[in-house]
């Protein structure tokens, strides 16, 4: 059965590049589909109207999302699996005609853009495009999304032309998220200038990461190791993270490296070691924002070891800590159902 899912303002339904077979229909609220124009390289925004469907092409085709779906105001969507959506379409001829019209217009627009792009021999710089997306979210005060995108930038371009600025923007977004909360705070990129009008206390908090922090050798090594995980080179990544955790004087990278070591152990199917590492890590950093994800890996490790009772307990704990709007909640709910069914 299709499910009604609620999303809060500034939350993300899915990111560009995500893999999913879900198709959505907007019941209420506002959702924007943000994507990069292949001709100009600029980010475009399509507003989804109430009653319209989105995520259709990638959902039905089972390929990566081509756009990011951002919630502009509290929204309720119906989430369909491919099978559920196909069943709906087969019973609704007007919906089929509407889909054909939408796809036809999109194909004509894309064909025209591609022809223009090829004729001008222009190519969009993916590095700059990714950085621009993070900058967009920072300006829109969507700090969690900005942090996510800038971190992805550092994964793919640890020595990129804007790596140092990406690190500064991460720290700026994290500072504003803690001080103001999502959707609030000074305008950016002139955030520092405006904060000077607000008083010396804010200036100290903002200027320090903006002017003194650079992407160190340790930072470059860390993001290189993260890229090794994306290449499924788990043993190499584990060795690099272990070295960083042992050598780094920066506690932030020590903590992050220890967390990533647990991920490597999980992907290497060394579940006992994964559980032991994350258990120690959580005890040491109980308030770290990745604790929920670490617990998820612990629960999944138990499930792989056929210890379903422990898995159920861990998954329930993760659900109690996680808002329903987060993708982790849906993943954990699915794993909990699997664990309970195997008991």
C-alpha angles and dihedrals in degrees: 000000000000112000129223108230125191122212127189125226113285093015121130121237091191138340128233107269095029118134116228141137095212123121119197136207118196112232099174142347129039129295127181124203107213120196141150120262107236091212103048101019089230123132114255128198126211116191114221112223124220109275094023124121126227138179087046103130096046092039096051093037092045093224132126119295113264095205143028116249108216123187110228095182133006105299141189118207134180110230115209129189115225091259093049093048093048090051090052093049094049089058095045117063095178089056091053091051091048091051092050091051093049094047092046092053092046093050092050091049093048093047091052092048093049092050091050091047094050093046092053092041090226123154128195113235104233092200093057091041093056092046090050091055090055090047090051092055092046091053090047089052091240090140100172091052091046092052091049094051096044090050089051088051090055091048093056098032108028090158095033125140091257100036094113092049091047090056091049090050091050091055092044091052092047090049093051093044091057095042102040110009128231116322094019138087139065121330116261150255084027090048095122094050092050093045089059088067090054096061143278096280093064091042091057092050094048104035097052097066090037097057109025106037122087133168099271128202087261090054092050091048090049095052091043088056090049088054089053088060090054087053089051091243091138100160093051091046092049092053091049094048090047091053092048092049090052098043108030118104090194106092091203093063091041090056094044092047092052090051092050090049087063091053090051092051090050094051089047086055092239090139099166091055091044092054092046094049096047093045090056092042093052091049089053097043106026094160098047112127091234094059091100091054092047090053089050090056090048091052092047090048090054089049091053088050090053091244092134097164092061091041092055092051093050094045091051089052091052091051091051090055099042130077114235090238092067119092089228089066092057093045092049093047089054092049091047091055089050092049094048091048091054096050 
